[in-house]
Amino acid sequence: MPDDIPSRVKFIDRERRRIELVINDVTLTFPLNAIPDPLYLAIATIYDGEANPECKLLRAYYDTVLQPTVCTSDPTSIFHFGTAVKTAHLSLTDEEIENQIEDIEGELLSFQGRPYEETLEERIELYRRVYLDDSKIDRFRFGAAELYGDVTYGNIRRDPRVVLNFQHHQPEKDTYSGWQVNCIAQIVFPGDPFYRFMRAMRSLFVRRFIDLRASEYPCAYIFHVCEVKDKSLSSRLGFVPI
């Protein structure tokens, strides 16, 4: 980890559910909270169902629950904030990442050289298998790979307090859910098992490689969940004034 990063996660106490953050030599303490069940299930089961693989993939693309808007602080900007859409994933526990990462990477390698459509069902099954056992998933964090290392990366280096805005639409139930998830972002660099896991999950459904301007993603983020606010739209009985 580069030593010029002005902020860092100092300590994570899972038993007491708190996280300590250092910003410019000042230590701040925040709570740790679990991902709410509706959001957790929406992500973990997004490829479930009896539809064919192409329909499942299309449904996931249209349902933006895997692509929250990440809001970061930029004190040098006139408006003080920056936003970016990131592909976020649930995270296995550190122990399970260590246990599974080589197998996951091996399966991804087995897809190379074959048409994407031919491997789609296998990719979906890999995703479902990774998140099949709830006990192996860390309910207190999300993860994401950083593609370029520009604005979002620079902002998080200065201040890791970020907001993830999730949306989940279920047209068959006529529901529209939203969550504001306040997090502490931890930067993880190539070589770390968590980085390898997020790189694998990020590339699982990539049909064409994006020009990253480098041979690797510059880093990955651990988004430690501190606070969740329900932003869901709900209907009320009665007349709505015009």
Protein Blocks (a to p, Z undefined) as FASTA:
>chain_A
ZZkbfbdcfbdcfknopadddeehiacddddddddfklmmmmmmmmgcjbdfklmmmmmm
mmmklmccdddddfkbmnlpacddddddddddfklmmmmmmmmmmmmmmmgopafklmmm
mmmmmmmmmmmpmmlpcfkbccdddfklpmmmmmmmmomcdcdddddddfknopacdddd
ddddddddehiaklmmmmmmmmmmmmbdcdehiabdfbdcddddfbdcdfbdcddedjdd
ZZ
